[in-house]
Amino acid sequence: MKVTIDKNSGYCFGVEFAIQMAEDELAHEKTLYCLGDIVHNRMEVERLHQHGLRIIDREQLAQLHDCKVLIRAHGEPPETYQLALQNNLELIDASCPVVLKLQNRVKHAFDLSQRQDGQIVIYGQPGHAEVAGLTGQTGNRAIIVMNEADLDQIDFARPVTLFSQTTKSTAGFYKMKALMEARIQAVGGTLDSFDANDSICRQVSNREPALAKFAAEYDVVLFVSGRKSSNGKALFSVVNVVNPRSYFIENETEIDEEWLAGAQSVGICGATSTPLWLMKQVAERVEGVGEPA
């Protein structure tokens, strides 16, 4: 049985940068706090925990003073930085440059919309760390949408500026854009008052066609990702459409040998939050199965 790891899968630049910063700090610090999971992958979080990385929530952050805290790639809202000043916290800021640029764009658009009675809309997952950082640029007044029903929150008679969480599906964004355009026209509005910004990270979106091609080349595909990963869910849906013998797993212990029955080739791929070492463990597990009975 041929087993191949997708060379295009694995960490995006932002996640790789954040983990490198954490490892550099932990090389000379016994403990480093991180606000939220450094990456949406349980296995990697557990590995870094063994080296001294401690995941904290916002309530715990408020109780910390005079220590170092890592800001992960997803970015943070302004109030996090204000709290750090108040509590004398040294922030190790690993916010992804793509996310920081988007935060600035959202802040600028929000300031402009205030003068035009407009609305900021973000296509993204409610509660997601990146989305929290983006809505924070608007004083938490941005409208978050995930599906068509969420559009009922928007007043389409007023100007609308749309952005996307950087890790969302490109197809999903353009579907949402089309639905919003239809709603504007339905109320007799003009599309001149609608500013849609495709702010999806191209390092992420470019993986969709590459993954679809990869998935088509193998009898069975094992997609390795943390279940919290928004990007993982989006990319797995791409794989699953192309290859119905695709399976979403967090690690090698979740492999069912029956999935591999009759397979001559197995492709292993993952999300932008999936470490290469984890995909290698999955490959080793598959190779250990040998020829299916």
Residue pairs with C-beta under 8 A, 6 or more apart in sequence:
1 260
1 263
1 264
1 265
1 266
1 286
1 287
1 289
1 290
1 291
1 292
2 264
2 265
2 266
3 265
3 266
3 268
3 283
3 286
3 287
4 218
4 265
4 266
4 267
4 268
5 268
5 269
5 276
5 279
5 280
5 283
6 210
6 211
6 214
6 267
6 268
6 269
6 270
6 279
8 207
8 210
8 211
8 214
8 269
9 207
9 211
9 268
9 269
9 270
9 271
9 274
9 279
10 270
10 272
10 274
10 275
10 276
10 279
11 19
11 272
11 273
11 274
11 275
11 276
12 96
12 201
12 203
12 204
12 272
13 96
13 203
14 73
14 94
14 96
14 97
14 98
14 99
14 201
14 272
15 39
15 73
15 96
15 272
15 273
17 73
17 94
17 96
18 38
18 39
18 70
18 72
18 73
18 94
18 96
19 38
19 39
19 44
19 48
21 70
21 92
21 94
22 32
22 34
22 38
22 48
22 53
22 70
22 92
22 94
23 48
23 51
25 32
25 68
25 70
25 92
26 32
26 48
26 51
26 52
26 53
29 52
29 68
30 52
31 52
31 54
32 52
32 53
32 54
32 68
32 69
32 70
32 92
33 54
33 55
33 56
33 61
33 64
33 67
33 68
33 69
33 70
34 53
34 54
34 55
34 56
34 69
34 70
34 72
35 56
35 57
35 58
35 61
35 69
35 70
35 71
35 72
35 76
35 80
36 55
36 56
36 57
36 72
36 74
36 129
37 45
37 55
37 72
37 228
38 44
38 45
38 48
38 53
38 55
38 70
38 72
39 45
39 72
39 73
39 226
39 273
40 226
40 228
40 229
40 230
40 231
40 232
40 271
40 273
41 225
41 226
41 228
41 229
41 250
41 271
41 273
41 274
41 275
41 278
42 226
42 227
42 228
42 250
43 226
43 250
43 251
43 275
43 278
44 226
44 273
44 275
44 278
45 53
45 55
49 55
53 70
56 64
56 69
58 80
61 69
61 80
61 83
61 89
62 83
62 87
64 87
64 89
65 87
65 88
65 89
66 87
66 88
66 89
67 89
67 90
68 89
68 90
68 91
68 92
69 84
69 89
69 90
69 91
69 92
70 91
70 92
70 94
71 80
71 91
71 92
71 93
71 94
71 95
72 94
72 95
72 129
73 94
73 95
73 96
73 99
74 95
74 96
74 99
74 128
74 129
74 130
74 133
75 95
75 96
75 99
75 100
75 103
75 129
75 130
75 133
75 134
76 95
76 129
76 132
76 133
76 136
77 132
77 133
77 135
77 136
77 137
77 140
78 136
78 137
79 136
80 136
81 91
83 89
84 90
84 91
95 133
96 166
98 166
98 201
98 203
99 130
99 133
99 166
102 134
102 163
102 166
102 199
103 133
103 134
103 137
104 137
105 163
105 197
105 199
106 120
106 122
106 134
106 137
106 138
106 142
106 163
107 137
107 138
109 120
109 161
109 163
109 195
109 197
110 120
110 137
110 138
110 139
110 141
110 142
112 118
113 119
113 120
113 159
113 161
116 159
117 158
117 159
118 158
118 159
118 160
118 161
118 193
119 143
119 154
119 155
119 158
119 159
119 160
119 161
120 138
120 141
120 142
120 143
120 161
120 163
121 142
121 143
121 144
121 145
121 154
121 160
121 161
121 162
121 163
121 180
122 131
122 134
122 135
122 142
122 143
122 144
122 145
122 162
122 163
122 164
122 165
123 145
123 146
123 162
123 163
123 164
123 165
123 168
123 172
123 173
123 176
124 130
124 131
124 134
124 144
124 145
124 146
124 164
124 165
124 168
125 131
125 146
125 165
125 168
125 230
126 144
126 146
128 165
128 230
130 165
130 166
130 167
131 144
131 165
134 142
134 163
134 165
135 141
135 142
135 144
143 150
143 153
143 154
144 150
145 151
145 153
145 154
145 176
148 179
151 179
151 180
151 183
154 160
154 180
154 183
156 180
156 183
156 184
156 186
156 187
156 189
157 187
157 189
158 193
159 193
159 194
159 195
160 180
160 184
160 193
160 194
160 195
161 194
161 195
161 197
162 176
162 177
162 180
162 194
162 195
162 196
162 197
163 197
163 199
164 173
164 197
164 198
164 199
164 200
165 199
165 200
165 230
166 199
166 200
166 201
166 204
167 200
167 201
167 204
167 230
167 231
167 234
167 272
168 200
168 230
168 234
169 200
169 208
169 234
169 237
169 238
170 198
170 200
170 205
170 208
171 208
172 234
173 198
173 200
174 198
177 196
180 194
180 196
181 191
181 194
184 190
184 191
184 193
184 194
185 191
203 272
204 231
204 272
207 235
207 272
208 235
208 238
211 235
211 238
211 239
211 269
212 238
212 239
212 241
212 242
214 221
214 239
214 267
214 269
215 221
215 238
215 239
215 242
215 243
215 246
215 267
215 269
216 242
216 243
217 265
217 267
218 243
218 263
218 265
218 266
218 267
219 245
219 262
219 263
219 264
219 265
219 266
220 243
220 245
220 246
220 247
220 259
220 260
220 263
220 265
220 266
220 267
221 239
221 243
221 245
221 246
221 247
221 266
221 267
221 268
221 269
222 246
222 247
222 249
222 255
222 259
222 266
222 267
222 268
222 269
222 282
222 286
223 232
223 235
223 236
223 239
223 240
223 246
223 247
223 248
223 249
223 269
223 270
223 271
224 249
224 250
224 251
224 268
224 269
224 270
224 271
224 274
224 278
224 279
224 282
225 231
225 232
225 233
225 235
225 236
225 248
225 250
225 270
225 271
225 273
225 274
226 232
226 250
226 271
226 273
226 274
227 248
227 250
229 271
229 273
229 274
231 271
231 272
231 273
232 248
232 270
232 271
232 273
232 274
235 269
235 270
235 271
235 272
236 246
236 248
236 271
239 246
239 269
240 246
245 259
245 263
247 255
247 256
247 259
249 255
249 282
251 278
251 281
251 282
252 281
252 282
252 284
252 285
252 286
255 282
255 285
255 286
255 289
257 289
257 292
260 266
260 286
260 289
260 292
261 292
261 293
262 292
263 292
266 286
268 279
268 282
268 283
268 286
269 279
270 278
270 279
